[in-house]
Amino acid sequence: MDRILIIDDEAGICSSLSFALEDHYEVKSALSASAGLKLASDEGCDLVLLDLRIGEDDGIETLAALRRLPDPPVVIMMSAYGTIESSVEAMRRGAFGYLQKPLRLDELRAQVEHALEYRRLDRRVEYMSHELEARYGYGGMVGRSEAMRRVFQLVERLKDVDTTVVIRGESGTGKELIARALHYSGKRKAEPFVEINCGAIPEALLEGELFGYHRGAFTGAVDARQGRFLYAGSGTLLLDEIGDMPLPLQVKLLQVLQQKEVTPLGANAPVRVHARVVAATNADLMALVETGAFRRDLFFRLNVVEIHVPPLRERREDIPLLVSHFIAAFSADQGKANRPLSREAAERILEYDYPGNVRELANVIEHGVLMADGPMIGADDLPAGFGGPRSDCVEPPAPDLDGWLGSRRLEEIEAAAIRAALARFGGHRLNTAASLGISERGLRNKIRAYGLE
């Protein structure tokens, strides 16, 4: 049973509120801020009904103290002398809501239940953030789809071997994160992880960046420079966007991979290298080989094992997990409480196609966390213009709903609605229940009753 604490210096208010709520909640009260804080700290509570002025004590300061508790409750402020300024300040300081005395019973009960539902969702988000890495993650990556499980299995198998690996996937899918997981989960984790983007550095400079050069090797080389191969030591060198490497450098890279040594520009003797090479690309390297833009021998030397990272639209069941992960991460970064998504925001996020993949989803959630001021991240908190239909959805012809509905029993209609909602949200029951306007337990019972499991 949810626990409610009333903090108000008027005994009559405490008694009347207790009487109104005690049939559905465990209710306790305190006539001073200090007594209320002690009860909240010692016994815990889920929600506090807090007066703006408690004798000589300031309710806003008491609110701040409640928010500092290890397991802070949600707080609804009450006042007979409220102003717009005081209500805004209370919400800014973390109050869930604000009620004007004399309280209306229906408004009180509705806001109490809304606040408690928010707390339940908030706890679920917090729980998920702690459990994601253990249950559905690997090295900072998150996913429970079969495609991502295969990626995790490959990373686990390859983390301690010296084999070169190509990580292929669209932009924003997390190729660098997988390269880091290969490095930091294996025997090289104490050694450097070094990255270079082969498409972002001009060809004239890329060779020196990779292999290094001696002082005076060319005009402008006023000091010697250690190349990335040597700087990586016995660690990992990630060659990002390997498909953009110029052909002349591809020849030299092949020699380094075969001979395990580099010759810095201006040097006479080669230097042994020990770094493991991982390459990443959003291009189809074999297609580039066929057009002559990528060397066939280098392709086969690099592509001993390929890890394909699927785009987010092909692993939609991972979206709720990623959303929970990003909400927790960005809320912590911004010093804000975890806020769950509103139903409309969740629908937009789950239906979108994400051409920018996980990076785009992260940006959307970061924007929502930053902009949200209420108890939930609403659709209006998402970036302007965000959302739209999935590109893989073809609009079907309008069905004859009147004829269909008229020939079906109520149970068939309800089962069809549940089946469609489950498909829409990739089987995610919490979001499915929210879209149908029923509890998760109610959805579970109906799935069992209609044989939809």
N, C-alpha and C positions, 0 to 999 in steps of 0.2 A: 504494500500500500504506500502511495506517495506521501511524503511527510511535509507538512506546511508549518512554518513558524510565523506567528504574528508578533510584530514589535510595535507597540503603540502605548503611550502613557495613559490612555483612557481605558479603564477596566471595562466599561460598558461596551466600547468598540471591540475589545478582545473577546468578550463573551458573545456578542452577537455574531461576529465573524466565525468564531468557533462553532456556534450552533448551526450556522448556515452551511458549514463545510464538513463537519465531523462525520456525516453519514458516508462520505466517499473518500475521506482522507484522514490520515493521522495528524491531528492538529495540536500544537502547543503554542503558548503565548508568553511574552515577557513585557513588563511595564517600563523597562529602561534599555538603553542601547547596550550597556555593559552586560546586563543579564541576557539579552538576546544574542550578543556575540559569543558569550560563554556557552549557551545552549547550542548554537550553530557549530561551534568549534568542538565541543565535547561529544555531542550526540549526532550531529549532522542533520541536514534537511535538504529537501529538493527545491523548495520554493519559500521565499520570505515575502510577506506582506509588510512593508516598512513605511511608517509614517514619516513625512518630510521633516517634522519637528517633534522630537520625543523629549518633552520637558525642556531641559537646557541643552540637550544634545542635538546636533545637526544630522538629519537623516542622510544627506549626501556624503558626509564623512563616514557614517556607519555603512553606507553602501560600498564605499571604497574599501573599508575593512572586511566586509563580507566577500568582496571580489578577490581579496588577497588570501583567502582560505585555501588549503590544498585542494579541496573539492568544492569549489564555490557553487552556491545555489543560484537559481534564477531569482531575480528580485523585481517585484512590482511595487512602485512607490504609491503612497496615498497622501492626500492633503485636502484640508478644507479651505486652504488659502492659496491654492496653486495659481501660478501664473505661467504664461507661455515660456518665459525665461527659465523658470525652475523645472518645467517638464523637459525642455530641451537639454538643460544641464544634466538632469537625471539620466536621460537616454544616452547622452554623450559619455557619461561616466559608467555606463554598462547596465542600466536598468532595462528590463524587458519591456515594461509598460508603465503607465501612469493613470491612476484612477482618482477622480474627483469625489470628495465627500459632499453630501451623504451618498453612500455607495448604492448603486442599483444592483439587486441580487443577480439578475440575469447577466448583466455586464460583468460582474465579479466572477461568476462561475465560468463564463465563456473565456475570459482572459486568463483565469487560473489554468483551465484545461489546455488552452493554447500554449501557455508558458511551459507547462509540464511536458507537453508533446515536443516542444522545442528542446527541452533538456534531454529527453529520451533520444531524440535525433542527434543532438550534440554529443552525447555519450557514445552513441553508436559510431559516429565519425571518429571520435578519439580512439575508441577501441580498434576500429578498422585500421587506423594509422599505425598502431602498435603491432597489429597482427599481420599486416600486409607483407612485410619483408620476410617474416618467418614462414608464412603459408604460401604466398604467391610471388615471392621475389627472389632475386639473385643479384647480389652486388649492386643494389640500388635500382635495379630494373623491377618493374611490377607487371604481372600478368598471370592469368589463370587459364588462358586459351590454350588449346592443344598446340598451336603454332609457337607460342612463346615458351611452352614447356619444352618443346624440341630445341629451341634456342638455348635455354638454361642447361639442358642435358649436354649439348655440344660444348658450351663454355666449361662445364665441369670436366668433360673429357679432355679438353684441349689446354686447360690452364697451366699444366706443368710440362708440356712438351715443347720442343723447339721448332715445330713445324710452322711454316708461314701460313697465314690465314687471310682470306679475303672476306670482308663483311660487306654484303650488298643489300641495298634498300633505298627507298625513296628518301628525299630530304626530310628531315624532321622525325625519322623513325627511331633514332637513338643509336646510330652506329658507333659513335664515339663512346657512349656509355657501355656498350658491349665490349669494345676494345679495353676500356678501363677495368671492366669486370674480369676479363681474361688476365689482365696484369695483376690487379690487386687481390684476387682470390687465389693466386698461385704462388709459386716459389720466388717469383721476381718482385713481389710486393715491396720489398725494402729497397729496390733499385729504382732508378728514374723511369718515369713514364713521359716520353717525349713525343710531341705531335707536330707535324708540318703539313700544311695544306698545299698540295702540289699545284693547285689551280689559282692560288692567290698570290704567288710570288713570281715575278717576271723571270723568263727563262735565263736571262743573263745573270741573275742572282741566285737562282735555285741550286745550281751546282755547288756554289760555295756554301750555301746553307746546309746542304746535305753532307758534303764531304770535307768541308773546311778549306782553309788556304793559309799559306805562309805570308809573312810580311813582304810586300813588293811583288807578289805574284801577278798583279795587274794594277793598272792605274787606279788609285784610290784605296789600295790595300795597305793602309799605313800601319796596321797592326795585324798580327796573326789571329785567326779565328778557328775555334774548334767546331767541326761540323756536327750535325745532329746525330749521325751514326756513332761518333765517338762519345758525344755527350751522354747518350743513352746508356753507355757502359754495358752492363749485363742485364739491363732492363728491357723495356719495350719501346720500339719506334713505330708510331702510327703514321702511315703515309695516307693522309686523307685525300679524297678525290684523285686517286691514282690514275683514273682514266684521262685526266687533263695533263699528265706529265708529257712534255715534249719528247718526240721520238729520239733525238740524240742522247738525252739523259736516260731514256729507257735502256739504251745499250749499256751505259755505265752502271746503271742500277743492276742489271742482269749480271754483270761481271762481279759486283760486290756480293750479290747473293750466292754466286757460285764459288767464289774464292774466299769469302769471309774476310775480306780486307779492303781498305780504301786507301787511295793515294790523294792527299790534300793537294789543291792547286799550288804549284810552285815547289812541291816536295819531290824528292828523288826516290825515296823508299816508301813502300806501302806500310800501313799500320793495321794490325789485326783488330777485327771488330767482333763483338760478342752479343750484340743486341738481337732480340727476336723481332722480326718484322711482321707487322699486321697492316694490311691495306684495306681501305674503305672506299666505296664508290656508290654513286646512285645511277651509274651507267651500266649497260649490258656490255661487259668487256669482250665477250665473244663476238658480239655484233661489231664492235670497234676493230677486232682482229680481222673480221671479214672485209671491212672497208679499208684496211691498211693503216688505221689510226693508232693501233696498239699492236706491239710485237707479239707474235704467237708464242715464241720461246719464253718471253717474260711472263705471259699469261699463264702458261703451264708451270713455270717456276714458282709463281706466287700462289696460284689457285690450287694448292695441295688440298685444302679443305675450304669450302665456302659456307659461310653462315648467312642465310637469307633472313632478313628482318621484314616481316610482313607489314604492309601499311595498316593504319588503324582501322580503316573501313572494312578490313578483312578479319579483324579480331574485335568486333564491337563488344563482345562480352567482357573485355578488359576495361571498357570506358568507366563503369562505376568504380572500379578499384583505383584507377588512375585519378579520378575526380577526388575520391577520399584522400588519396596520397597527397595530391597537390593542395587541397584545402588545408590539410594539417601543416604541410611544409610552408606555404605562403602565409598562413595565419601566424605561425611561429616567427617567421622572418619579420612580419609587420607588427608584431606585438599585439595581435588581435585575437579574440576568442574564436574558436571554431564555429562557423555558421553553416548549417546544412542548406542545401538548395531548396528553393520553393518548388512546388510541383511544375509550374510553367517553365522555370529555368531548367529543371531536370529534363523535361520533355525536349526543350530546344537542344540541350547539350547531347542527349542520347540520339536524336534524330539527324544531327548534322553529319556531313560526310568527311570533314577534316582533310582537305587537300594538303595542308601543312603538317598532317599527322600529329604525333604526340607533342611536338614543339608548339603547334597551334593550340592544342587543347590546354597545355600549360599556360600559354599566354591568356587564353580566355578565362581560366580559373583565377589567375593572378589578378586580372582586371576586376573580376567579380569580388574577390576578397578585398581588394583595395577600395572599391566603391561602395560596398555594402555598409549601411549604417543601422539597419534594422536587425531583427533576430534571425533572419534568413537571407541568403543570397538570392535576390529576385531576378526576374528576367530583365528588368530595367538596369540592373547592375552589370549585365554582360555588355561586351563591346557593341557600339552602335552598328547596326546592320548585320549582326551575327545571326546565323540560323539560316534555314532553308531546307528544302527537301533533299533526300538522299539521291545521288546521281544514278544509283542502280535500281531505283524504283520507277516502274512504268505505271502511269495513271490508268487504272482499269476503267472500262465503261461503267457508267452509273448503273447499279443493280436495281432490280425491281424490289425495293425494300418492303413496300406495302404488301405485295404478294407473298414475299418470303416470310415476313413476320406473321402475316395472317395465317400461315399454314404450319406454324411451329408452336410447340408448347413453351411456356416461360423458361423451363429448365434448359431447353435447347438453346434459346436465345442467350441466356446468361452464360452457358458453357462456351458458346461461340465467341461472345464478347471477351471472356477471360482468355480463351485460346489466342485470339487476335492480339490482346494486350501483352501476353507473355511473349509472343513472337516479336512484337514491336520493340520490347525492351530486352530482347536477347535472353529471356528467362529470368531476369533479375526481379525477384519477388517484391522487394521493398518498393521499387519504382512502379512496378505493375500495380501493386495495391494502392499506391498513392494516386495513380492515374484513374483507377476505378472508384476512388472515394471510399475504400473499405480498409480495415486493418490488415496487417500482415497475417495475423492469426486467422482472420476470417477468410483471406485468400487461400491460405494453406488448407483450411477445412473444405472449401469449395473445390479446390484442385483434387483433393482426395475423393470427395463425393462424386465428382464428374469423371473420375478416372483420367485426369489430364497429366499425371505424373510421368 
